[in-house]
Amino acid sequence: MRVWAGGAIAFLLAVPALAVPMNTANPFNAKLLQLRLADRQGALGRAIVDDGQRCGRLTTSAYRGPYGNLGMWVARCKPGGDYAVFTGPDGSVQVRPCADLKGLKLPECGKID
């Protein structure tokens, strides 16, 4: 599990928000939901790389919904593959390859377009 440093959180707070309903149970994830697409892709791609995974270019991402108190995102990297990115309310981020989720008894990524 990675915890984003203060610089990443400052970036999220500085980026202009779109009109998206806030999820007060996970304010960090709510900030991700408010980012413009390019900024969100950059943040998710950086989280994947910071976790030691391979992500040449993040081509697609989607919010799958809450999982407990975490937000679940799916992302496709070329090269790199498909990943689930779980965001915690404290700014923590957990990245798992989609292929590993069933064995870990986590929700599966589903189709990533």
SERO-4910 file (N, C-alpha, C, O; in steps of 0.05 Angstrom, whole numbers):
BEGIN
 pado doro    nc1    nc2    nc3   cac1   cac2   cac3    cc1    cc2    cc3    oc1    oc2    oc3
  Met    A     17    -23      0      0      0      0     18     25      0     38     26     14
  Arg    A     11     44    -16     26     69    -17      9     92     -6    -16     92     -9
  Val    A     21    110      8      8    134     17     20    157      1     44    161      0
  Trp    A      3    172    -12     12    194    -29     23    216    -11     13    222     10
  Ala    A     45    227    -20     58    248     -5     42    274     -7     23    277    -23
  Gly    A     49    293     10     35    319     11     33    333    -16     14    346    -22
  Gly    A     54    330    -33     54    343    -59     32    333    -77     19    349    -91
  Ala    A     26    307    -76      5    296    -93    -22    306    -83    -40    313    -99
  Ile    A    -26    308    -57    -51    318    -46    -54    347    -52    -76    356    -59
  Ala    A    -32    362    -51    -34    391    -57    -42    394    -86    -57    412    -93
  Phe    A    -31    377   -104    -39    377   -132    -69    373   -135    -82    388   -150
  Leu    A    -79    353   -122   -108    347   -124   -125    370   -114   -146    376   -126
  Leu    A   -116    384    -94   -132    406    -83   -130    431   -100   -147    448   -100
  Ala    A   -108    433   -116   -104    457   -132   -118    455   -159   -123    476   -172
  Val    A   -125    431   -169   -137    428   -195   -166    436   -194   -180    428   -176
  Pro    A   -175    452   -213   -204    460   -214   -222    435   -215   -216    416   -229
  Ala    A   -244    436   -201   -262    414   -200   -285    416   -219   -294    439   -226
  Leu    A   -296    393   -228   -320    392   -244   -343    388   -225   -339    381   -201
  Ala    A   -368    392   -234   -391    388   -216   -397    358   -214   -412    347   -231
  Val    A   -386    345   -194   -391    317   -188   -399    315   -159   -388    328   -142
  Pro    A   -420    299   -153   -428    296   -125   -405    287   -107   -390    269   -114
  Met    A   -403    299    -84   -382    292    -64   -390    267    -49   -413    263    -42
  Asn    A   -370    250    -44   -374    227    -27   -358    233     -1   -334    230      0
  Thr    A   -372    242     19   -359    250     44   -347    227     59   -330    231     76
  Ala    A   -355    202     53   -343    179     66   -314    175     57   -298    163     72
  Asn    A   -307    184     33   -280    182     23   -273    208      8   -276    209    -16
  Pro    A   -265    228     23   -260    254     10   -237    253    -10   -238    269    -29
  Phe    A   -218    236     -6   -196    234    -26   -207    223    -53   -200    234    -74
  Asn    A   -224    203    -52   -235    193    -76   -254    213    -89   -256    215   -113
  Ala    A   -268    228    -72   -286    249    -83   -269    270    -99   -279    280   -120
  Lys    A   -245    276    -90   -228    294   -105   -220    282   -132   -220    296   -152
  Leu    A   -214    256   -132   -208    243   -158   -231    245   -177   -228    249   -201
  Leu    A   -255    241   -167   -279    242   -183   -283    270   -195   -295    273   -217
  Gln    A   -274    290   -182   -278    318   -191   -257    327   -212   -261    347   -225
  Leu    A   -235    312   -214   -214    321   -232   -222    319   -261   -239    302   -268
  Arg    A   -211    336   -278   -214    333   -307   -202    306   -315   -184    296   -301
  Leu    A   -211    295   -337   -202    269   -346   -172    266   -348   -160    248   -337
  Ala    A   -159    285   -361   -129    284   -364   -115    284   -337    -95    270   -334
  Asp    A   -124    300   -319   -112    302   -292   -116    276   -277    -98    266   -263
  Arg    A   -141    265   -279   -147    239   -265   -130    217   -277   -119    200   -262
  Gln    A   -127    216   -303   -111    195   -316    -82    198   -306    -69    177   -301
  Gly    A    -72    222   -305    -45    226   -295    -41    217   -266    -22    204   -260
  Ala    A    -61    223   -249    -59    215   -221    -60    185   -218    -44    173   -203
  Leu    A    -78    172   -232    -81    143   -230    -56    129   -242    -45    110   -231
  Gly    A    -46    139   -265    -22    128   -277      2    130   -259     18    112   -256
  Arg    A      4    153   -246     26    157   -227     24    138   -203     44    128   -194
  Ala    A      0    134   -193     -4    115   -171      5     87   -179     17     73   -163
  Ile    A     -2     79   -204      6     52   -213     36     50   -215     48     30   -205
  Val    A     50     69   -226     79     69   -229     92     70   -201    111     56   -196
  Asp    A     82     88   -184     93     90   -157     91     64   -141    107     59   -123
  Asp    A     72     47   -148     68     21   -135     87      0   -147     88    -23   -137
  Gly    A    103      8   -166    123    -11   -178    112    -26   -202    125    -45   -211
  Gln    A     88    -19   -211     76    -33   -234     85    -19   -260     95      4   -259
  Arg    A     80    -32   -282     88    -20   -308     64     -6   -320     42    -17   -323
  Cys    A     68     19   -328     46     34   -341     59     55   -359     66     77   -351
  Gly    A     63     47   -385     74     65   -404     56     89   -409     65    112   -408
  Arg    A     31     84   -415     11    105   -420    -16     94   -410    -24     73   -419
  Leu    A    -29    109   -393    -56    101   -384    -76    109   -406    -79    132   -412
  Thr    A    -88     89   -418   -106     94   -441   -135     96   -433   -151    111   -446
  Thr    A   -144     83   -412   -172     82   -404   -173     79   -373   -157     64   -362
  Ser    A   -192     93   -361   -197     88   -333   -227     92   -328   -241    106   -343
  Ala    A   -237     80   -307   -265     82   -299   -268     78   -269   -254     62   -257
  Tyr    A   -287     93   -258   -294     89   -230   -314     67   -228   -335     68   -240
  Arg    A   -308     46   -212   -326     24   -208   -345     27   -184   -364     12   -182
  Gly    A   -338     45   -166   -355     49   -143   -340     44   -117   -317     37   -117
  Pro    A   -355     46    -95   -342     41    -69   -338     12    -63   -353     -5    -72
  Tyr    A   -317      6    -49   -312    -21    -38   -304    -16     -9   -281     -9     -3
  Gly    A   -323    -21      9   -319    -13     37   -316     17     38   -333     31     28
  Asn    A   -295     26     51   -290     55     52   -270     64     30   -261     87     30
  Leu    A   -264     46     12   -246     52    -10   -262     59    -36   -284     50    -39
  Gly    A   -249     74    -53   -260     77    -80   -246     58    -98   -222     54    -95
  Met    A   -260     45   -117   -247     26   -135   -247     38   -163   -268     45   -174
  Trp    A   -224     40   -175   -220     49   -202   -207     26   -218   -193      9   -206
  Val    A   -212     25   -243   -198      6   -261   -184     23   -282   -193     44   -290
  Ala    A   -161     13   -291   -145     28   -310   -130      8   -328   -123    -14   -321
  Arg    A   -127     17   -353   -112      1   -373    -88     17   -382    -90     40   -389
  Cys    A    -65      4   -380    -40     16   -388    -29      1   -412    -30    -23   -413
  Lys    A    -18     17   -431     -4      5   -454     23     17   -456     26     41   -461
  Pro    A     44      1   -453     44    -26   -443     40    -26   -413     44     -6   -399
  Gly    A     33    -49   -403     30    -53   -374      7    -71   -366     10    -88   -349
  Gly    A    -17    -67   -378    -39    -84   -372    -61    -70   -357    -62    -45   -356
  Asp    A    -79    -86   -345   -103    -76   -331    -98    -77   -300    -88    -97   -290
  Tyr    A   -106    -56   -287   -102    -54   -258   -127    -44   -244   -144    -30   -256
  Ala    A   -130    -52   -219   -150    -41   -201   -135    -22   -182   -113    -29   -172
  Val    A   -145      2   -178   -133     21   -161   -154     28   -139   -175     38   -145
  Phe    A   -147     21   -114   -164     26    -91   -154     51    -76   -131     51    -68
  Thr    A   -172     70    -72   -164     95    -59   -177     97    -32   -201     94    -29
  Gly    A   -160    103    -12   -170    105     15   -176    134     23   -165    152     10
  Pro    A   -193    138     43   -200    166     51   -176    181     62   -177    206     63
  Asp    A   -155    167     70   -131    181     81   -110    187     59    -88    196     66
  Gly    A   -117    182     34    -98    187     12    -82    163      5    -65    164    -13
  Ser    A    -87    140     18    -72    116     11    -82    104    -15   -106    108    -22
  Val    A    -65     90    -29    -72     78    -55    -61     50    -56    -38     46    -50
  Gln    A    -78     31    -63    -69      3    -67    -75     -4    -96    -96      0   -106
  Val    A    -54    -15   -109    -56    -23   -137    -53    -53   -139    -34    -64   -128
  Arg    A    -71    -66   -154    -69    -94   -159    -74   -100   -188    -92    -88   -200
  Pro    A    -59   -118   -201    -66   -126   -228    -93   -139   -228   -100   -154   -210
  Cys    A   -109   -133   -248   -136   -144   -249   -136   -175   -248   -154   -187   -237
  Ala    A   -116   -187   -260   -115   -216   -261   -113   -228   -233   -119   -252   -229
  Asp    A   -103   -213   -213    -99   -223   -186   -124   -220   -168   -125   -232   -146
  Leu    A   -144   -205   -176   -166   -198   -158   -182   -221   -149   -190   -223   -126
  Lys    A   -189   -240   -167   -206   -262   -160   -192   -279   -138   -205   -287   -119
  Gly    A   -166   -284   -142   -152   -299   -122   -149   -286    -95   -146   -299    -74
  Leu    A   -151   -259    -95   -150   -244    -70   -177   -239    -58   -180   -226    -38
  Lys    A   -198   -250    -72   -226   -246    -63   -234   -217    -62   -248   -208    -44
  Leu    A   -225   -202    -82   -232   -174    -86   -251   -172   -109   -252   -190   -126
  Pro    A   -266   -150   -112   -284   -148   -135   -267   -147   -160   -246   -135   -161
  Glu    A   -277   -160   -181   -262   -162   -206   -265   -136   -222   -284   -121   -218
  Cys    A   -246   -131   -239   -245   -107   -255   -268   -105   -275   -278    -83   -280
  Gly    A   -276   -127   -286   -297   -126   -307   -285   -116   -333   -260   -115   -335
  Lys    A   -302   -109   -351   -293   -100   -377   -282    -72   -375   -295    -54   -364
  Ile    A   -258    -68   -387   -246    -41   -387   -246    -33   -417   -232    -45   -433
  Asp    A   -261    -12   -423   -263     -3   -451   -241     18   -457   -239     27   -479
***
